[in-house]
Amino acid sequence: MKTFHIAALAGLTFLAQAAIADSVIYDMPYDGSVVFRAGDGSDVAEANCITCHSTDYIEYQPPGKGPDFWKAEVHKMIAIYGAPITEEDGDIIAAYLAAQY
């Protein structure tokens, strides 16, 4: 009888863990509420940046920070967060962001 209780408890534990382990579906952050400003490089920025975050992230950065700020931000996305952006595209994106934001 004791073996039955242990087996039943183990079975219930397994079922509870399986119920908790259901996959979660969520929407990506990009909802189009803020769009990239028109300018040289906007297509490259849009193709790369919204892969990981919404355009709001860019829009809410301090305005007029200049090329060094944006180059550092793009490099951080690549080096720290693993953004799959080529060096060439990174330069285009940084120049675009510096000119538009």
N, C-alpha and C positions, 0 to 999 in steps of 0.2 A: 504494500500500500504506500509506503514511504517513497519507493522508487517511482510510482505513478505520479505522486504529487510533485516530485522533482522534475519529472519529464513534462508534466503539464505546465509547471512554472517556466521551464525552459522554452517550451513552445509558445507560451503567451509573451514571453520576453522577446522572442524572435519576431513574432507578429507585430508587436508594438514598435520595434525598431524598423521593420519593413514599412509600416505605415508612416513613420516619421521621415523615412528616406525618399519619399516621393519627390520627383523632380519639380522644379519651380520654373514657370515661364514668366518672363517679364519683357516689357517693351524696352527697346534701346532708347537712350536719352534724347536722340535727335528727333525733334518733332516739327522742325521747320519754323518754329516761332520767331527765330532770329536768323536772318540769312546773311551770308558773307557780302560785304560791300563790294561793289564792282571795282575792278582794277586788275592790272597785270599780276598774274599769279593766283587770282581768286579760284580758278578751276583746280589748281594743284593743292591749294590749301583746303578747299572743300573735299576733294577726293581723299586726302590724308587725315585731316583733323577730325572729321565727324565719324571716323572709324572708332574712336575711343570716347569722344565727349561731344556734347551739344555745342552749338555756336555761341550759346550764352557764356560759356567759359571764356571765350575770347572777348566778347562784347563787354564783359564786366571787369576786364583788366584796366588798370589805371591808364588814361589816355595820354598819348604823346610821349611814351617812354623811349622811343627811338630804336635804332638798329641793334645796339648792343643788348638791350633788354630782350628784344624778340629773338635774337640769335641764341641767347642763353636759355630762353624758354623752350625754343624748338629743340636745342641740344638736350635739355633736361628730359623732354618727352622721349627722345631717342635713347639716351644713355641710362636714365633712371627707370622710366616706365616701359621701355622696350618697344616704342612705336616703330613700326616697320617702314621707316622713311629713309630714302637714299640721301646721301650728302648733297647731291645736286638739288633734289626737291626741298631739302631742308633750307638751303640757301634761298631758293625761290620763295618759300613760305615766309621765312624771316623778313625778306625784303618787302613782300606784300604786306605783312602785318605792320611793319614799321611805317610804311607809306599810308596805310588806311586806318590804323588804330593808334 
